[in-house]
Amino acid sequence: MSEVPVGDIRTMTKTTYLQGDVRVPGELRTATQAFWLAAISEGTSCFSHVPPSAAATLELLQVLGVEVTRDNDTATVCGVGLHGLRQSPDVIDLDIPEPALLPAVAILSQQSFVSRVRIPAQSRDPAVQLLGLLARTGAAYAQEDELLLRLDGTESPVGVTYEASDLPGSVKLGLLTAGLFGDKPTVVRESPSSKDRVDALLKARGVSVDGSRQADPTVRTITLKPATPRALDVDIAGDLACALPFIVAALGVRRAAVTIGRVMLRPENRVFIDIVRQIGGELEIVDNDDGTVDLLVKGAGKMKATRIAEKRSQSLLDHVALLAVLATQTEGEFIIRDVESLRDGAFDFIDHLANQLRAIQAKVGEYSYGLVIDGGRPLLGARIETRRHAGLTQAFAVAGLLATGTMEIEDTDCVDRVFPGFFAQLDALQSHKTREKTT
């Protein structure tokens, strides 16, 4: 068995001070939506807070003939207009979130060339639904296998009126995006109670999109006039997942007042936030005019343990280590169950997490279904084996700020692939006296 290479080792020590402002990498969904729209726009769009995970989309757009430049967390995309893309000689891998994938599929379906597109399994049905509807524009497609689609495109796309009013938001956005190429307006209907507001993305880029309920008050009718979008500079809204370590750190430090700016908070990603507020964490959500929020977090007093199970557990699988560190700061038995799937893979994550928690003197019970953590006990620094798992690394970096003694964390360079500059921002929140160093 080959040995895992050892990266840098960071030592963390306890702090009683954590104050300042934080910006986290942008949300992949927002970034990739914006990149694809920028590619078919007129002019150059500039982006800031580009997440590392968006690099694959930028590289793909270059293959399709779009000029792209990248510098750390900024990027520029020079639009080629609606018909300036060129055919890819290879299969196009669209392993991106569904709300960005469907507009990309729509754009490719309206080209005059053939594209072969591979999509994630979870996006197959919505993609097929969208392409079925887009057949009325003149676009054709075929399934070469379950996840590989051939988009035959169309020489003369047609504007279409769609009657259904119960389509998913991502499908509606795909239809409107395809409508940019049409020979007449495209009409999409939705329920007046819908909060998708998918037309806002196109309005911001100068496209004429009118939403009205005048014809039928029970339906909101969205009418889009064909047009080439204009370039738009975008400060990409922050990924809430990247903000969570700072939230847990601030809750556990007595003199903490941390503001995490311009984060995208959605119904489907806010479970961790809701748990923080449920257990008594001091977290304020401030709405911004652009649909983002600022998160204001202060050092919490007493926080009460709770039970996380079923759907809530499933939505937090990527954050179980951080949730466990939060649990050590609560009073009572904090139960995390229904996370058995984390025992599969390269290593038994639950077993390893339990062992590392015990190493820092947390009282942990390990069961087949997950963990029970008896919180409110002092933590003690120890040597942490991260297995090059970014989430585990960030969680124990936070624990290092809460534990007495020295926390030595192995292979912390793995965090760079999800959050370059994470440790620098964590250090900047502490006092002038350096409390984190690299060996």
N, C-alpha and C positions, 0 to 999 in steps of 0.2 A: 504494500500500500504506500503510495507516495505521500510525503509529508506536506502538510499545508504550509505554504510560505508565511513567515511572520512579518507583518507590516509594522508600522510605527506603534509604539506603546505610549499611551497618554496617562498621566497621573492627575487625578482629581482630588480636591480637598474640600472640606465643608465650608460653606459660605453662609453668612447671615444677611447678605445684601444682594439684591438682584433687581435692577431698575433700568428702564430705558425703552427704546423702540426697536422693533424687529420687523424685517421684511423677509418672507420665505419664498422659495422658488414658485413659479407660476404653476397653475393647474394644467395638466396635460390636455384635458378636454378643451379648455378655453384656447390654449395655444394652438392646437392642431386645427380647430375650427378656423381660427384667424389666419393661419398660414395658407390654407387652401383657398380662402376667399381672397387673400392678398395675391395669390398666384394668378388668378383670373381678373385682377383689377388693372386699372391704368395707373401707372406711377409706382413709386417706391414706398413700401410700408416699413416702419421701424418698430422693433419690439424690444421690450425690456423685461427682466425677470423670466427669461426663457428657461424652462426646466430641462435638466440633462436628458430626460426621457423623450424630449421632442426632437432630438438630433436625427433620428431615423426618418421623420417626416421631412425635415429640411433636405436631407440627402436624397430622398425620393423625388422631391420637387426639382432638384437639380437634374436628375435623370430625365425628367419630363420637360427639360428645357428652360427652367426658371433660374435666373441668377440669384444666388443666395450668398450672403456673407455672415459669418458668425464670429463673435468675440466674447468669450466667457458667457455671461448670461444675457447678452444682447444679440440681436440678429436683424438683418434687413432682407426684404424679399422684393425683387423688382418684378412687378406684374407683367404678364404677357398678353393680357386681354382674354376675352372669351374663347378665341380660336387660335391662340398662340402656343398651346401645349403641343409637345411632340410625342409620338408613340414610344412606349418603353419596349425594349427588346426582351425584357425579362418579365416574369410574373411580379405583379405589384403586391407587396405584402402590406395590408392595411390593418396591422395589429394596433389599433387605436380605439379610444372609447367610442361607443355607438353614436353619440350625438355629433361627433366629428366624422365618423366613418361614413354615415349615410349621405351627408353633403358631398363628400369626396366621391362616393359611388355615383351620385347624381351628376357631378361635373364630368366624370369620365364617360358616363352613358350618353352624354350630349355631344361628344366629339365625333369627328368624321373617321376616326381610326378605331381599330380593335384593341381592347385592353383585356388582359387576363389578370384577375384580381383574387387574392387569397384573403379570406376574412376569418375572424375568430368564431368559434362555435357558437358563443352566446349571441352573436350578431347576425347569424345566418338567417333566421326567420324574418327579422325586420328588413334586412337587405333584400330578400326575395320579395317581401310585400311591396317595398318601394319600387323595385324594378318591374313588378307586375303592373303597378299603376303607371309607371313611366312608359310602358309600351304604347300608350296613347299619344306620346310625343313623337313617336316614330322610332324610339330606341328599342333594340332587341338584345336579348341576353340568352345564355344557355349555361347550364350547370355541367361542368366537366367532371367534377366529383362533388362530394358534399360541401366542401368549403372552398372550392375553386370555381369561380364564375368567369365566363367569357362575355364581355360587353362589346357587342358589335357596333354600337354607336349609331349615329344618324347624320346624314348630310344636311337635312333641313328640319330641325326641331320645331315642333308645333306647340303653341300655348294651349293649355287645357283647363277646363273647369271641372273640379273634383267635387262630387256631391257629398261624400262621407264627412261627418262632423266629429267622429270619435277616433281619429287617427292619433297615434303616438306623436309626441312633440318632435322627435328626431325624424320621423317620416314626413311630417309637415315641413320641416326645414329642408329636407331633401327635395320635396316637390317644388318649393319656392326657389331653391337654388337652381334646379333644372329650368324653372320658368325664366331665368335670366336669358336663356338662349332662344326662347320661343319667338314665333312670328306675330304673336298677339298676347294680350294679358293672360296670366295664369291666375286662377281663382281657387283658393283653398278655404274650407270651412272648418270651424271649431266651435265648441261650446263656449258661451259667454263667460262661464266660470273658469275656463282654462287659464292657467298661470304660466303657460309655456312662453308666450310672447316671442315666438321664434322670428317674427318679422323685424324685431329690434336690431338684430345683427346686420340685416341688409339695409335698413333705414340709415344706420350709422355710416354706411358707405355710399350714401347718396342715391340709393335705389328708391324709386317711387313705389311705396307699399302703403295701401290704404286699408285700414280695418274699420268695418262698419256693421251696425246691427239694424240699419234703417229698413232694409227689405224684409227682414224676419227677425224680430226681437229675441227669438229663441236660439239664434245662430249668429256667430260673429263671422262675417265674410271678409277674407283677406284677399285683396286684389293687387297683383304685382305687375308692373309694366316692364317688359324686357329692357335691359340696360346693362352696360358694363359697369361694375362697381368701381368706385374711386379708391385710391390708396388711403390707408388709415393707420396712424401710429397707435400702438397699443401697449399700455403698461399691463402686462398679463396678471390677472388676479391671482392671489396666492393660493396654494394648495393647502387645504385645512390639515391634511395628514402631516405636512411638514411643520405645522404650527403646534401640534400636540405636545412634543417634548418641552417646549417653552412654557406651555400651560401647566404641565405637571411640575416643572421646576419651580415656577412662581408660586404655585399653591403650597409647596413644601418649605419655602424659605420665608422666614418670619418677616424680614423687611424687604418685601418684594412688591413692585408695582411695574408691570410689564404691559406694553401695548403692542399687539401684533396687527400690523396695518394691512388693509385691503385684501382680506381673505374671502374666498367664495364659500358661502355657507348654503347648503342645499338640504332639502328634507331627507335625502338619501345618505348624506354624509355627516349628519349632526349628532349621531348617537353618543359619541364620546362626550361631546359638549353637554348634552342633556344629562348624562350620568354625573358629570362634574357638578352641575347645578343641583341635581337630586341629592347628592351626598353632603351638600353644604359648602361647596367651593365658591369663592368669591370671584365670579366671572360675569362681566357686563358685555352685552352685545350692542354695538353702536352701528346703525344702518348708515351707509353712504348713499349718495345720489346715484351712483353708477351700478347699484345692485350688489356691491361688495359690503363687507362689514369690517369694523375694527373690533378686536377682542381685547378688553381691558381686564387684566388678571392681577389680583393682589394676594399676598400671603394669607392663607386661610387659617382660621382658628381650628376648632374641632370639626372634623369631617366624619360622618358616620358610614360604616361599612354597608354594603348592599350585595345583592345577588344578580349576577349577569348570566343569562341563559338564553337558549333557543335563538330567535331571530337577532336579538341584540348581540349575542356572542358571534354569530355568523358574520355580522357586519363589521366586527372588530378583530377578525382573525389576524390581520396585519399588525395589530397594536396590542396584542396580549401582553407582551413584555412590559410595555409602558403602563398598561392598566395594572399589572402586578406591582410595579413600583409605586403607583398611586395608592394601591391598596395598603401598602406598608405605612402610609401616612394617615390612615383612617382608624377609627376605634371600633373594635369588634371583628367578627369573622366576615371577611370579604370573599364571596364565592364566585369563581369563574368556571362555568361548566359548559358542556356541549362544544368543546374545542378539540375533540378526539382526532380530527383530521390533521392537526398539527403534529401528531406523532408519526405520520408518514413522511416520506421524502428522504433527503440526504441524512438527516438524523432526527431523533425523537426530540422535537423542540420543547415539549412540555417537561419531559424529564430533565433536559439540560437546563431549562429555565429554573426549575425547582432547585436544582443543585447549586446554581449560581446565586439564587436568593438565600439559600441556607449559608452559603459562604460569607455573605454579608450580615449574617445573624438574623435574618428574617425568619419568623416562625411560619413554616409552610407545610401543608398537608397535600400530598400528591395522590390523586385518584385516577381511575381509568378515564373519567369524564373531564378532568381538568385539575384545578387547584383550589385550595382553601387557605387564605392568608389571614393570620391573626395580627392585625395592624396595631399601630401605636407603640411599637417597641423600637428602641434605639438601633440604628444600623451601624455597622463597622466596616471600614474599607477592607478590600481584599483584592486578589488578582482575579480578573474576569476573563474567561475564555469566550470570545464572541462568535467563534466559528465563521467569521467574516459575514455575519448577519447584521445588516445595517440597523434594523429595528432594535435588535438586542443591544447593539453598541450604543445607540442613542439613549435607550432606557437606563443603562447602567452609568452612562455619563451623567444623567440627571441624578441617579442614586448617589453618585459620587459627591454631588453638591449637598446632599442631605446626611451623609454618613460621617461619623467620627473617624479620624485616621486617614490613610491614603488609599484611594481606589486606583489600581493599576488595570488599565483596559487594553487588551491586545487587539491588534489588527484594526485600528480605528480608521484606516484609510478607506475601508469599504463604504464609509458614509458618503464619500465624495461622489459616488455614482448616483446618489439620490438628492444630496444636499451639499454641494460644494460650499465651504465657508461656514458650516454648521458650528464647529468648535470656536471659530473666530467670533461669531455672533454671541455664543454662549458666554465667552470670556468678556466681551464688551459690556455685557449686562452687569458684570460684577464690579466691585470697587476698584479704585486705582491700583490697589495692591494686587499683583498677579496671583490668581488662585488656581490657575490651570497651566500646566507646562507640558511640553513634549520631550520625551527622551528618545 
